[in-house]
Amino acid sequence: MLHKNSTMKIKVYPIEKTNVSLERVLTLIKLAFQERKEQGLNYGCLSLSLDGFQEEVKDSMILIAMDEDSDVLCGCSVLMIRCDKDGNRFGWEKHTSVHPEYKGKGVGSLLINSLKAKAIELDCEYLGCSTAVDAESAIRVHLKNGYYIVGLKSFRSTNYYSYMFRMQLTPSCWSDPLYCKKQYKKSRRKIRVAYKADGSKTILGRLLANIGVNW
């Protein structure tokens, strides 16, 4: 699979087609997410060890974006293949990162469209991902390239609420933006009532859990 940006010599490859190491990819991820650290957002990838990264991606596909003129690793993304509770096969996008000097130049869009092509090739029903509600640039690029916000989540490993994104690849009710918006609003109401930004339950959330209502 090969994608090329029309204004720069940037191409996307599966990592196994290159000589790029996992260590180099992890270094890029941490560099790209430094701006989130400066926002005070506790992204797990910032403290990820090389061994931890290797374990996390061992059954996944890593796509990398290379600047052919300078041999700079300017972007990367991880595609994990999963099945949801209904048995639908889907792709989970993770660690999509763009080198600071290449942000705003279409690299993120190039990576997302490459992930989409690969997910379709692997017979996925849809693509999913998540990001902090304050990660404005990441939100914009995902919405621009076919994702819809379909939910809100609070994870114990973070200190922020996360938007849940979905890009439907086969005909479904999830192809309808109004349906996605409705599902997001329903999710938002539940999460805001029951959970704090750090994933812990609110007082009301604990009370609901005690009577058997556990969102």
MITI-173036 format. One record per atom (N, C-alpha, C): chain; x, y, z negated; atom name; residue number from 1; residue in one letter. Coordinates in steps of 0.2 Angstrom, whole numbers. Atoms other than C-alpha are relative to their C-alpha. Layout:
<A; <X; Y; Z>; CA; NUM; A>
...
! end
This chain:
<A; <4; -6; 0>; N; 1; M>
<A; <0; 0; 0>; CA; 1; M>
<A; <4; 6; 0>; C; 1; M>
<A; <-4; -6; -1>; N; 2; L>
<A; <7; 17; 5>; CA; 2; L>
<A; <-4; 6; 1>; C; 2; L>
<A; <4; -6; -1>; N; 3; H>
<A; <0; 34; 3>; CA; 3; H>
<A; <5; 6; 0>; C; 3; H>
<A; <-5; -5; -1>; N; 4; K>
<A; <8; 50; 9>; CA; 4; K>
<A; <-3; 7; -1>; C; 4; K>
<A; <3; -7; 0>; N; 5; N>
<A; <5; 68; 4>; CA; 5; N>
<A; <2; 4; 6>; C; 5; N>
<A; <-1; -3; -7>; N; 6; S>
<A; <3; 79; 19>; CA; 6; S>
<A; <5; 6; 0>; C; 6; S>
<A; <-4; -6; 1>; N; 7; T>
<A; <13; 94; 12>; CA; 7; T>
<A; <7; -2; -3>; C; 7; T>
<A; <-6; 2; 3>; N; 8; M>
<A; <27; 85; 3>; CA; 8; M>
<A; <2; -8; 2>; C; 8; M>
<A; <-2; 7; -1>; N; 9; K>
<A; <37; 69; 6>; CA; 9; K>
<A; <-1; -4; -7>; C; 9; K>
<A; <1; 4; 6>; N; 10; I>
<A; <29; 60; -9>; CA; 10; I>
<A; <-4; -6; 2>; C; 10; I>
<A; <3; 6; -2>; N; 11; K>
<A; <24; 42; -7>; CA; 11; K>
<A; <-1; -4; -7>; C; 11; K>
<A; <2; 4; 5>; N; 12; V>
<A; <16; 30; -19>; CA; 12; V>
<A; <1; -8; 1>; C; 12; V>
<A; <-1; 7; 0>; N; 13; Y>
<A; <22; 12; -22>; CA; 13; Y>
<A; <-1; -4; -6>; C; 13; Y>
<A; <-1; 4; 6>; N; 14; P>
<A; <20; -3; -33>; CA; 14; P>
<A; <7; 0; -3>; C; 14; P>
<A; <-6; 0; 3>; N; 15; I>
<A; <34; -3; -45>; CA; 15; I>
<A; <5; -5; 2>; C; 15; I>
<A; <-4; 6; -2>; N; 16; E>
<A; <40; -20; -39>; CA; 16; E>
<A; <3; 1; 7>; C; 16; E>
<A; <-3; -1; -7>; N; 17; K>
<A; <44; -13; -22>; CA; 17; K>
<A; <5; 6; 0>; C; 17; K>
<A; <-5; -6; 1>; N; 18; T>
<A; <56; 0; -29>; CA; 18; T>
<A; <6; -3; -5>; C; 18; T>
<A; <-5; 2; 5>; N; 19; N>
<A; <72; -1; -41>; CA; 19; N>
<A; <-1; 5; -6>; C; 19; N>
<A; <2; -4; 6>; N; 20; V>
<A; <63; 10; -54>; CA; 20; V>
<A; <-1; -4; -6>; C; 20; V>
<A; <0; 4; 6>; N; 21; S>
<A; <65; 3; -71>; CA; 21; S>
<A; <-6; 2; -5>; C; 21; S>
<A; <6; -2; 5>; N; 22; L>
<A; <51; 3; -85>; CA; 22; L>
<A; <2; 5; -4>; C; 22; L>
<A; <-3; -5; 4>; N; 23; E>
<A; <63; 13; -95>; CA; 23; E>
<A; <-1; 7; 3>; C; 23; E>
<A; <1; -6; -4>; N; 24; R>
<A; <62; 27; -82>; CA; 24; R>
<A; <-7; 2; 0>; C; 24; R>
<A; <8; -2; 0>; N; 25; V>
<A; <43; 26; -81>; CA; 25; V>
<A; <-2; 3; -7>; C; 25; V>
<A; <2; -2; 7>; N; 26; L>
<A; <41; 27; -100>; CA; 26; L>
<A; <3; 7; -1>; C; 26; L>
<A; <-3; -6; 1>; N; 27; T>
<A; <53; 42; -100>; CA; 27; T>
<A; <-4; 6; 4>; C; 27; T>
<A; <4; -5; -3>; N; 28; L>
<A; <42; 51; -87>; CA; 28; L>
<A; <-7; 1; -4>; C; 28; L>
<A; <6; -1; 4>; N; 29; I>
<A; <26; 47; -97>; CA; 29; I>
<A; <1; 5; -6>; C; 29; I>
<A; <-1; -4; 6>; N; 30; K>
<A; <33; 55; -112>; CA; 30; K>
<A; <1; 7; 2>; C; 30; K>
<A; <-1; -7; -3>; N; 31; L>
<A; <39; 70; -102>; CA; 31; L>
<A; <-6; 3; 2>; C; 31; L>
<A; <7; -2; -3>; N; 32; A>
<A; <22; 72; -94>; CA; 32; A>
<A; <-5; 2; -6>; C; 32; A>
<A; <4; -1; 5>; N; 33; F>
<A; <13; 71; -110>; CA; 33; F>
<A; <2; 4; -6>; C; 33; F>
<A; <-3; -5; 5>; N; 34; Q>
<A; <24; 83; -120>; CA; 34; Q>
<A; <-5; 6; -1>; C; 34; Q>
<A; <5; -6; 1>; N; 35; E>
<A; <11; 97; -116>; CA; 35; E>
<A; <-6; -2; -5>; C; 35; E>
<A; <5; 2; 4>; N; 36; R>
<A; <-2; 87; -125>; CA; 36; R>
<A; <2; 0; -8>; C; 36; R>
<A; <-3; -1; 7>; N; 37; K>
<A; <10; 86; -141>; CA; 37; K>
<A; <0; 7; -2>; C; 37; K>
<A; <0; -8; 2>; N; 38; E>
<A; <11; 105; -140>; CA; 38; E>
<A; <-7; 2; -1>; C; 38; E>
<A; <7; -2; 1>; N; 39; Q>
<A; <-8; 106; -140>; CA; 39; Q>
<A; <-2; -3; -7>; C; 39; Q>
<A; <1; 4; 6>; N; 40; G>
<A; <-7; 95; -156>; CA; 40; G>
<A; <-4; -6; 0>; C; 40; G>
<A; <4; 6; -2>; N; 41; L>
<A; <-15; 80; -148>; CA; 41; L>
<A; <5; -6; -1>; C; 41; L>
<A; <-4; 6; 2>; N; 42; N>
<A; <-9; 63; -155>; CA; 42; N>
<A; <-1; -5; 5>; C; 42; N>
<A; <1; 5; -5>; N; 43; Y>
<A; <-7; 53; -139>; CA; 43; Y>
<A; <5; -5; -2>; C; 43; Y>
<A; <-4; 5; 2>; N; 44; G>
<A; <0; 36; -143>; CA; 44; G>
<A; <6; -1; 4>; C; 44; G>
<A; <-6; 1; -4>; N; 45; C>
<A; <11; 35; -128>; CA; 45; C>
<A; <6; 4; -2>; C; 45; C>
<A; <-6; -4; 2>; N; 46; L>
<A; <22; 48; -136>; CA; 46; L>
<A; <5; -3; -5>; C; 46; L>
<A; <-4; 4; 5>; N; 47; S>
<A; <28; 36; -149>; CA; 47; S>
<A; <1; -7; 2>; C; 47; S>
<A; <-1; 6; -3>; N; 48; L>
<A; <28; 21; -138>; CA; 48; L>
<A; <7; -2; 1>; C; 48; L>
<A; <-7; 3; -2>; N; 49; S>
<A; <44; 10; -138>; CA; 49; S>
<A; <0; -3; 6>; C; 49; S>
<A; <-1; 4; -6>; N; 50; L>
<A; <51; 2; -123>; CA; 50; L>
<A; <-3; -7; 0>; C; 50; L>
<A; <2; 7; 1>; N; 51; D>
<A; <47; -15; -130>; CA; 51; D>
<A; <-8; 0; 0>; C; 51; D>
<A; <7; 0; 0>; N; 52; G>
<A; <29; -10; -134>; CA; 52; G>
<A; <-3; 2; 7>; C; 52; G>
<A; <2; -1; -7>; N; 53; F>
<A; <27; -3; -116>; CA; 53; F>
<A; <0; -6; 4>; C; 53; F>
<A; <-1; 7; -4>; N; 54; Q>
<A; <34; -19; -108>; CA; 54; Q>
<A; <-6; -5; -2>; C; 54; Q>
<A; <5; 5; 3>; N; 55; E>
<A; <21; -29; -119>; CA; 55; E>
<A; <-7; 3; 3>; C; 55; E>
<A; <6; -3; -2>; N; 56; E>
<A; <7; -17; -114>; CA; 56; E>
<A; <-2; -1; 7>; C; 56; E>
<A; <1; 0; -7>; N; 57; V>
<A; <9; -18; -96>; CA; 57; V>
<A; <2; -6; 4>; C; 57; V>
<A; <-2; 6; -3>; N; 58; K>
<A; <15; -35; -93>; CA; 58; K>
<A; <-5; -4; 5>; C; 58; K>
<A; <5; 3; -5>; N; 59; D>
<A; <-1; -41; -84>; CA; 59; D>
<A; <-3; 6; 4>; C; 59; D>
<A; <3; -6; -3>; N; 60; S>
<A; <-4; -24; -76>; CA; 60; S>
<A; <4; 2; 6>; C; 60; S>
<A; <-3; -3; -6>; N; 61; M>
<A; <0; -15; -60>; CA; 61; M>
<A; <2; 7; -1>; C; 61; M>
<A; <-2; -7; 1>; N; 62; I>
<A; <11; 0; -61>; CA; 62; I>
<A; <1; 3; 7>; C; 62; I>
<A; <-2; -4; -6>; N; 63; L>
<A; <11; 13; -47>; CA; 63; L>
<A; <4; 6; -1>; C; 63; L>
<A; <-4; -6; 1>; N; 64; I>
<A; <24; 26; -45>; CA; 64; I>
<A; <0; 4; 6>; C; 64; I>
<A; <0; -5; -5>; N; 65; A>
<A; <25; 42; -35>; CA; 65; A>
<A; <7; 2; 1>; C; 65; A>
<A; <-7; -2; -1>; N; 66; M>
<A; <42; 46; -28>; CA; 66; M>
<A; <1; 6; 5>; C; 66; M>
<A; <-1; -5; -4>; N; 67; D>
<A; <48; 62; -20>; CA; 67; D>
<A; <6; -3; 5>; C; 67; D>
<A; <-5; 3; -4>; N; 68; E>
<A; <57; 55; -5>; CA; 68; E>
<A; <6; 4; 2>; C; 68; E>
<A; <-6; -4; -2>; N; 69; D>
<A; <68; 70; -2>; CA; 69; D>
<A; <5; 1; -6>; C; 69; D>
<A; <-4; -1; 6>; N; 70; S>
<A; <75; 71; -20>; CA; 70; S>
<A; <1; -6; -4>; C; 70; S>
<A; <0; 6; 4>; N; 71; D>
<A; <72; 53; -26>; CA; 71; D>
<A; <-2; 1; -7>; C; 71; D>
<A; <3; -2; 6>; N; 72; V>
<A; <63; 61; -41>; CA; 72; V>
<A; <-6; -5; -1>; C; 72; V>
<A; <6; 3; 2>; N; 73; L>
<A; <50; 50; -50>; CA; 73; L>
<A; <-4; 5; -2>; C; 73; L>
<A; <5; -6; 2>; N; 74; C>
<A; <36; 63; -50>; CA; 74; C>
<A; <-6; -2; -2>; C; 74; C>
<A; <6; 2; 3>; N; 75; G>
<A; <22; 52; -56>; CA; 75; G>
<A; <-1; -7; 0>; C; 75; G>
<A; <2; 8; 1>; N; 76; C>
<A; <15; 35; -62>; CA; 76; C>
<A; <-7; -1; -2>; C; 76; C>
<A; <6; 2; 3>; N; 77; S>
<A; <0; 26; -67>; CA; 77; S>
<A; <0; -7; -1>; C; 77; S>
<A; <1; 7; 2>; N; 78; V>
<A; <-5; 9; -74>; CA; 78; V>
<A; <-7; -2; 2>; C; 78; V>
<A; <7; 3; -1>; N; 79; L>
<A; <-20; -1; -68>; CA; 79; L>
<A; <0; -7; -3>; C; 79; L>
<A; <1; 7; 3>; N; 80; M>
<A; <-26; -15; -79>; CA; 80; M>
<A; <-7; -2; 2>; C; 80; M>
<A; <6; 3; -2>; N; 81; I>
<A; <-39; -27; -73>; CA; 81; I>
<A; <-4; -3; -6>; C; 81; I>
<A; <4; 2; 6>; N; 82; R>
<A; <-53; -31; -86>; CA; 82; R>
<A; <-7; -2; 3>; C; 82; R>
<A; <7; 1; -1>; N; 83; C>
<A; <-71; -38; -87>; CA; 83; C>
<A; <-4; 3; -6>; C; 83; C>
<A; <4; -3; 5>; N; 84; D>
<A; <-84; -29; -96>; CA; 84; D>
<A; <-5; -5; -4>; C; 84; D>
<A; <4; 5; 4>; N; 85; K>
<A; <-97; -37; -108>; CA; 85; K>
<A; <-6; -3; 5>; C; 85; K>
<A; <5; 3; -5>; N; 86; D>
<A; <-109; -40; -93>; CA; 86; D>
<A; <4; -4; 5>; C; 86; D>
<A; <-4; 4; -4>; N; 87; G>
<A; <-95; -49; -84>; CA; 87; G>
<A; <2; 3; 7>; C; 87; G>
<A; <-2; -4; -6>; N; 88; N>
<A; <-91; -35; -71>; CA; 88; N>
<A; <7; 1; -1>; C; 88; N>
<A; <-8; -1; -1>; N; 89; R>
<A; <-73; -34; -65>; CA; 89; R>
<A; <1; 7; 1>; C; 89; R>
<A; <-2; -7; -1>; N; 90; F>
<A; <-66; -17; -67>; CA; 90; F>
<A; <7; 2; -1>; C; 90; F>
<A; <-7; -3; 1>; N; 91; G>
<A; <-50; -7; -66>; CA; 91; G>
<A; <0; 5; -6>; C; 91; G>
<A; <-1; -6; 5>; N; 92; W>
<A; <-44; 3; -81>; CA; 92; W>
<A; <7; 3; 1>; C; 92; W>
<A; <-5; -4; -2>; N; 93; E>
<A; <-33; 17; -77>; CA; 93; E>
<A; <3; 3; -7>; C; 93; E>
<A; <-3; -2; 7>; N; 94; K>
<A; <-20; 21; -91>; CA; 94; K>
<A; <7; 4; 2>; C; 94; K>
<A; <-7; -4; 0>; N; 95; H>
<A; <-4; 33; -93>; CA; 95; H>
<A; <1; 3; 7>; C; 95; H>
<A; <-1; -4; -6>; N; 96; T>
<A; <-7; 43; -77>; CA; 96; T>
<A; <4; 6; -2>; C; 96; T>
<A; <-4; -5; 2>; N; 97; S>
<A; <7; 55; -78>; CA; 97; S>
<A; <3; 3; 6>; C; 97; S>
<A; <-4; -4; -5>; N; 98; V>
<A; <15; 69; -67>; CA; 98; V>
<A; <5; 4; -3>; C; 98; V>
<A; <-6; -4; 2>; N; 99; H>
<A; <32; 76; -69>; CA; 99; H>
<A; <-2; 8; 0>; C; 99; H>
<A; <2; -7; 1>; N; 100; P>
<A; <30; 94; -76>; CA; 100; P>
<A; <1; 5; 7>; C; 100; P>
<A; <-1; -4; -6>; N; 101; E>
<A; <38; 101; -60>; CA; 101; E>
<A; <-4; -1; 6>; C; 101; E>
<A; <4; 2; -5>; N; 102; Y>
<A; <26; 93; -49>; CA; 102; Y>
<A; <-8; 0; -1>; C; 102; Y>
<A; <7; -1; 2>; N; 103; K>
<A; <10; 97; -58>; CA; 103; K>
<A; <-4; 5; 4>; C; 103; K>
<A; <3; -5; -5>; N; 104; G>
<A; <-3; 106; -47>; CA; 104; G>
<A; <1; -1; 7>; C; 104; G>
<A; <-2; 1; -7>; N; 105; K>
<A; <4; 99; -31>; CA; 105; K>
<A; <-3; -6; 3>; C; 105; K>
<A; <4; 6; -3>; N; 106; G>
<A; <-8; 84; -28>; CA; 106; G>
<A; <2; -6; -2>; C; 106; G>
<A; <-3; 7; 2>; N; 107; V>
<A; <2; 70; -36>; CA; 107; V>
<A; <-5; -4; -4>; C; 107; V>
<A; <5; 4; 3>; N; 108; G>
<A; <-12; 66; -48>; CA; 108; G>
<A; <-5; -3; 4>; C; 108; G>
<A; <5; 2; -4>; N; 109; S>
<A; <-25; 65; -35>; CA; 109; S>
<A; <3; -6; 5>; C; 109; S>
<A; <-3; 5; -4>; N; 110; L>
<A; <-13; 54; -24>; CA; 110; L>
<A; <0; -6; -4>; C; 110; L>
<A; <0; 6; 4>; N; 111; L>
<A; <-11; 42; -39>; CA; 111; L>
<A; <-7; -3; -1>; C; 111; L>
<A; <6; 2; 2>; N; 112; I>
<A; <-29; 41; -43>; CA; 112; I>
<A; <-3; -3; 7>; C; 112; I>
<A; <3; 3; -7>; N; 113; N>
<A; <-34; 38; -24>; CA; 113; N>
<A; <4; -7; 1>; C; 113; N>
<A; <-4; 7; -1>; N; 114; S>
<A; <-20; 24; -24>; CA; 114; S>
<A; <-3; -5; -4>; C; 114; S>
<A; <4; 5; 4>; N; 115; L>
<A; <-28; 16; -39>; CA; 115; L>
<A; <-6; -2; 2>; C; 115; L>
<A; <7; 1; -3>; N; 116; K>
<A; <-45; 17; -31>; CA; 116; K>
<A; <1; -5; 5>; C; 116; K>
<A; <-1; 5; -5>; N; 117; A>
<A; <-38; 8; -16>; CA; 117; A>
<A; <2; -7; -2>; C; 117; A>
<A; <-2; 6; 3>; N; 118; K>
<A; <-30; -5; -26>; CA; 118; K>
<A; <-6; -4; -3>; C; 118; K>
<A; <5; 3; 4>; N; 119; A>
<A; <-45; -8; -37>; CA; 119; A>
<A; <-5; -3; 5>; C; 119; A>
<A; <4; 2; -5>; N; 120; I>
<A; <-56; -10; -21>; CA; 120; I>
<A; <3; -7; 3>; C; 120; I>
<A; <-3; 6; -3>; N; 121; E>
<A; <-44; -23; -14>; CA; 121; E>
<A; <0; -5; -5>; C; 121; E>
<A; <1; 5; 6>; N; 122; L>
<A; <-45; -32; -31>; CA; 122; L>
<A; <-7; -2; -2>; C; 122; L>
<A; <7; 1; 1>; N; 123; D>
<A; <-64; -33; -30>; CA; 123; D>
<A; <-3; 3; -6>; C; 123; D>
<A; <3; -3; 7>; N; 124; C>
<A; <-67; -22; -45>; CA; 124; C>
<A; <-7; 4; 2>; C; 124; C>
<A; <6; -3; -1>; N; 125; E>
<A; <-84; -15; -47>; CA; 125; E>
<A; <0; 8; -2>; C; 125; E>
<A; <-1; -7; 1>; N; 126; Y>
<A; <-78; 2; -54>; CA; 126; Y>
<A; <7; 1; -4>; C; 126; Y>
<A; <-6; -2; 4>; N; 127; L>
<A; <-63; 11; -62>; CA; 127; L>
<A; <-2; 4; -6>; C; 127; L>
<A; <1; -4; 6>; N; 128; G>
<A; <-63; 18; -79>; CA; 128; G>
<A; <6; 3; -3>; C; 128; G>
<A; <-5; -2; 3>; N; 129; C>
<A; <-52; 28; -90>; CA; 129; C>
<A; <-2; 5; -6>; C; 129; C>
<A; <2; -4; 5>; N; 130; S>
<A; <-52; 40; -105>; CA; 130; S>
<A; <6; 6; -1>; C; 130; S>
<A; <-5; -6; 2>; N; 131; T>
<A; <-43; 57; -110>; CA; 131; T>
<A; <-3; 4; -5>; C; 131; T>
<A; <3; -5; 5>; N; 132; A>
<A; <-45; 70; -124>; CA; 132; A>
<A; <-4; 5; 3>; C; 132; A>
<A; <5; -5; -3>; N; 133; V>
<A; <-59; 82; -122>; CA; 133; V>
<A; <4; 7; 1>; C; 133; V>
<A; <-4; -6; -1>; N; 134; D>
<A; <-45; 96; -123>; CA; 134; D>
<A; <5; 0; 5>; C; 134; D>
<A; <-5; 1; -5>; N; 135; A>
<A; <-35; 89; -109>; CA; 135; A>
<A; <-2; 3; 7>; C; 135; A>
<A; <4; -3; -6>; N; 136; E>
<A; <-42; 101; -96>; CA; 136; E>
<A; <3; -2; 7>; C; 136; E>
<A; <-2; 1; -6>; N; 137; S>
<A; <-30; 98; -82>; CA; 137; S>
<A; <-1; -7; 2>; C; 137; S>
<A; <1; 7; -2>; N; 138; A>
<A; <-32; 79; -83>; CA; 138; A>
<A; <-8; -1; 1>; C; 138; A>
<A; <7; 1; -1>; N; 139; I>
<A; <-51; 81; -84>; CA; 139; I>
<A; <-2; 3; 7>; C; 139; I>
<A; <1; -3; -7>; N; 140; R>
<A; <-51; 92; -68>; CA; 140; R>
<A; <2; -5; 5>; C; 140; R>
<A; <-2; 4; -5>; N; 141; V>
<A; <-41; 80; -58>; CA; 141; V>
<A; <-4; -6; 1>; C; 141; V>
<A; <4; 6; 0>; N; 142; H>
<A; <-52; 65; -63>; CA; 142; H>
<A; <-7; 2; 3>; C; 142; H>
<A; <6; -2; -3>; N; 143; L>
<A; <-68; 74; -59>; CA; 143; L>
<A; <0; 2; 8>; C; 143; L>
<A; <-1; -2; -7>; N; 144; K>
<A; <-61; 81; -43>; CA; 144; K>
<A; <0; -7; 5>; C; 144; K>
<A; <-1; 6; -4>; N; 145; N>
<A; <-57; 63; -37>; CA; 145; N>
<A; <-5; -6; -1>; C; 145; N>
<A; <5; 5; 0>; N; 146; G>
<A; <-73; 54; -40>; CA; 146; G>
<A; <-3; -3; -6>; C; 146; G>
<A; <3; 3; 6>; N; 147; Y>
<A; <-75; 50; -58>; CA; 147; Y>
<A; <-5; 5; -3>; C; 147; Y>
<A; <6; -3; 4>; N; 148; Y>
<A; <-90; 55; -69>; CA; 148; Y>
<A; <2; -1; -7>; C; 148; Y>
<A; <0; 1; 8>; N; 149; I>
<A; <-90; 58; -88>; CA; 149; I>
<A; <-6; -4; -2>; C; 149; I>
<A; <6; 4; 2>; N; 150; V>
<A; <-101; 44; -95>; CA; 150; V>
<A; <0; -1; -7>; C; 150; V>
<A; <0; 1; 7>; N; 151; G>
<A; <-97; 44; -113>; CA; 151; G>
<A; <5; 4; -4>; C; 151; G>
<A; <-5; -3; 4>; N; 152; L>
<A; <-88; 51; -128>; CA; 152; L>
<A; <2; -6; -5>; C; 152; L>
<A; <-3; 5; 5>; N; 153; K>
<A; <-77; 40; -140>; CA; 153; K>
<A; <4; 3; -5>; C; 153; K>
<A; <-5; -2; 6>; N; 154; S>
<A; <-67; 42; -156>; CA; 154; S>
<A; <4; -6; -2>; C; 154; S>
<A; <-4; 6; 1>; N; 155; F>
<A; <-52; 31; -158>; CA; 155; F>
<A; <4; 1; -6>; C; 155; F>
<A; <-4; -1; 7>; N; 156; R>
<A; <-43; 28; -175>; CA; 156; R>
<A; <7; 2; 1>; C; 156; R>
<A; <-7; -2; -1>; N; 157; S>
<A; <-26; 30; -167>; CA; 157; S>
<A; <1; 7; 3>; C; 157; S>
<A; <-1; -7; -3>; N; 158; T>
<A; <-29; 48; -161>; CA; 158; T>
<A; <-3; 5; -5>; C; 158; T>
<A; <3; -5; 5>; N; 159; N>
<A; <-35; 64; -169>; CA; 159; N>
<A; <-4; 5; 5>; C; 159; N>
<A; <5; -4; -4>; N; 160; Y>
<A; <-47; 70; -155>; CA; 160; Y>
<A; <-5; -5; 3>; C; 160; Y>
<A; <5; 3; -4>; N; 161; Y>
<A; <-63; 65; -146>; CA; 161; Y>
<A; <3; -1; 7>; C; 161; Y>
<A; <-2; 1; -7>; N; 162; S>
<A; <-61; 57; -129>; CA; 162; S>
<A; <-6; -1; 4>; C; 162; S>
<A; <5; 1; -6>; N; 163; Y>
<A; <-71; 58; -113>; CA; 163; Y>
<A; <1; -7; 3>; C; 163; Y>
<A; <0; 6; -4>; N; 164; M>
<A; <-75; 41; -105>; CA; 164; M>
<A; <-2; 1; 7>; C; 164; M>
<A; <1; -2; -8>; N; 165; F>
<A; <-74; 42; -86>; CA; 165; F>
<A; <-2; -7; 3>; C; 165; F>
<A; <2; 6; -5>; N; 166; R>
<A; <-81; 30; -73>; CA; 166; R>
<A; <0; 2; 7>; C; 166; R>
<A; <1; -1; -8>; N; 167; M>
<A; <-79; 29; -54>; CA; 167; M>
<A; <-3; -6; 2>; C; 167; M>
<A; <4; 6; -2>; N; 168; Q>
<A; <-92; 17; -47>; CA; 168; Q>
<A; <3; -1; 7>; C; 168; Q>
<A; <-3; 2; -7>; N; 169; L>
<A; <-84; 7; -32>; CA; 169; L>
<A; <-5; -4; 4>; C; 169; L>
<A; <5; 4; -3>; N; 170; T>
<A; <-100; -3; -28>; CA; 170; T>
<A; <-7; 3; -2>; C; 170; T>
<A; <6; -3; 2>; N; 171; P>
<A; <-118; 2; -27>; CA; 171; P>
<A; <-3; -1; -7>; C; 171; P>
<A; <2; 1; 7>; N; 172; S>
<A; <-125; 5; -44>; CA; 172; S>
<A; <-4; 6; -3>; C; 172; S>
<A; <2; -6; 3>; N; 173; C>
<A; <-135; 16; -55>; CA; 173; C>
<A; <5; 5; -2>; C; 173; C>
<A; <-6; -4; 2>; N; 174; W>
<A; <-118; 23; -61>; CA; 174; W>
<A; <2; 4; 6>; C; 174; W>
<A; <-2; -4; -6>; N; 175; S>
<A; <-116; 30; -43>; CA; 175; S>
<A; <-4; 7; 0>; C; 175; S>
<A; <4; -6; 1>; N; 176; D>
<A; <-129; 43; -48>; CA; 176; D>
<A; <2; 5; -5>; C; 176; D>
<A; <-3; -5; 5>; N; 177; P>
<A; <-122; 59; -56>; CA; 177; P>
<A; <-5; 1; -6>; C; 177; P>
<A; <5; -1; 6>; N; 178; L>
<A; <-138; 62; -66>; CA; 178; L>
<A; <-1; -6; -5>; C; 178; L>
<A; <0; 5; 5>; N; 179; Y>
<A; <-138; 45; -73>; CA; 179; Y>
<A; <6; 0; -5>; C; 179; Y>
<A; <-6; -1; 4>; N; 180; C>
<A; <-120; 47; -79>; CA; 180; C>
<A; <-1; 5; -5>; C; 180; C>
<A; <1; -6; 4>; N; 181; K>
<A; <-124; 64; -86>; CA; 181; K>
<A; <-5; -2; -6>; C; 181; K>
<A; <5; 2; 5>; N; 182; K>
<A; <-139; 56; -96>; CA; 182; K>
<A; <4; -5; -5>; C; 182; K>
<A; <-3; 4; 5>; N; 183; Q>
<A; <-128; 42; -103>; CA; 183; Q>
<A; <5; 3; -4>; C; 183; Q>
<A; <-4; -4; 4>; N; 184; Y>
<A; <-115; 54; -108>; CA; 184; Y>
<A; <-3; 4; -6>; C; 184; Y>
<A; <3; -4; 6>; N; 185; K>
<A; <-127; 65; -118>; CA; 185; K>
<A; <-2; -5; -5>; C; 185; K>
<A; <2; 5; 5>; N; 186; K>
<A; <-134; 49; -126>; CA; 186; K>
<A; <6; -2; -5>; C; 186; K>
<A; <-6; 2; 4>; N; 187; S>
<A; <-116; 44; -131>; CA; 187; S>
<A; <3; 5; -4>; C; 187; S>
<A; <-3; -6; 4>; N; 188; R>
<A; <-111; 61; -137>; CA; 188; R>
<A; <-4; 1; -6>; C; 188; R>
<A; <4; -1; 6>; N; 189; R>
<A; <-126; 62; -149>; CA; 189; R>
<A; <2; -5; -5>; C; 189; R>
<A; <-2; 6; 5>; N; 190; K>
<A; <-121; 45; -157>; CA; 190; K>
<A; <7; 1; -3>; C; 190; K>
<A; <-6; 0; 2>; N; 191; I>
<A; <-103; 48; -158>; CA; 191; I>
<A; <1; 6; -5>; C; 191; I>
<A; <0; -6; 4>; N; 192; R>
<A; <-104; 66; -165>; CA; 192; R>
<A; <-3; -1; -7>; C; 192; R>
<A; <4; 1; 6>; N; 193; V>
<A; <-116; 60; -178>; CA; 193; V>
<A; <4; -5; -5>; C; 193; V>
<A; <-2; 6; 4>; N; 194; A>
<A; <-107; 44; -184>; CA; 194; A>
<A; <8; 0; -1>; C; 194; A>
<A; <-7; 0; 0>; N; 195; Y>
<A; <-88; 48; -181>; CA; 195; Y>
<A; <3; 7; 0>; C; 195; Y>
<A; <-4; -6; -1>; N; 196; K>
<A; <-75; 61; -184>; CA; 196; K>
<A; <5; -1; 6>; C; 196; K>
<A; <-4; 0; -6>; N; 197; A>
<A; <-62; 65; -171>; CA; 197; A>
<A; <6; -5; -1>; C; 197; A>
<A; <-5; 5; 1>; N; 198; D>
<A; <-49; 53; -179>; CA; 198; D>
<A; <-3; -7; -1>; C; 198; D>
<A; <2; 7; 0>; N; 199; G>
<A; <-60; 38; -178>; CA; 199; G>
<A; <-4; -2; -6>; C; 199; G>
<A; <3; 2; 7>; N; 200; S>
<A; <-66; 37; -196>; CA; 200; S>
<A; <-7; 2; 0>; C; 200; S>
<A; <7; -1; 0>; N; 201; K>
<A; <-84; 37; -200>; CA; 201; K>
<A; <-2; 6; -4>; C; 201; K>
<A; <3; -6; 4>; N; 202; T>
<A; <-94; 53; -206>; CA; 202; T>
<A; <-4; -3; -6>; C; 202; T>
<A; <4; 2; 6>; N; 203; I>
<A; <-104; 52; -222>; CA; 203; I>
<A; <-6; -4; 3>; C; 203; I>
<A; <6; 3; -3>; N; 204; L>
<A; <-119; 49; -211>; CA; 204; L>
<A; <1; -7; 4>; C; 204; L>
<A; <-2; 6; -3>; N; 205; G>
<A; <-110; 36; -201>; CA; 205; G>
<A; <1; -6; -5>; C; 205; G>
<A; <0; 5; 5>; N; 206; R>
<A; <-106; 26; -217>; CA; 206; R>
<A; <-6; -2; -2>; C; 206; R>
<A; <7; 2; 2>; N; 207; L>
<A; <-124; 27; -222>; CA; 207; L>
<A; <-3; -4; 5>; C; 207; L>
<A; <3; 3; -5>; N; 208; L>
<A; <-130; 21; -206>; CA; 208; L>
<A; <3; -8; 1>; C; 208; L>
<A; <-3; 7; 0>; N; 209; A>
<A; <-117; 6; -206>; CA; 209; A>
<A; <-3; -4; -6>; C; 209; A>
<A; <2; 4; 5>; N; 210; N>
<A; <-123; 1; -223>; CA; 210; N>
<A; <-7; -3; 0>; C; 210; N>
<A; <7; 3; -1>; N; 211; I>
<A; <-141; -1; -217>; CA; 211; I>
<A; <0; -4; 7>; C; 211; I>
<A; <0; 4; -6>; N; 212; G>
<A; <-135; -11; -202>; CA; 212; G>
<A; <0; 4; 7>; C; 212; G>
<A; <0; -4; -6>; N; 213; V>
<A; <-134; 3; -189>; CA; 213; V>
<A; <7; 2; 1>; C; 213; V>
<A; <-7; -1; -1>; N; 214; N>
<A; <-116; 3; -182>; CA; 214; N>
<A; <2; 1; 7>; C; 214; N>
<A; <-2; -2; -7>; N; 215; W>
<A; <-112; 13; -167>; CA; 215; W>
<A; <7; -1; 2>; C; 215; W>
! end
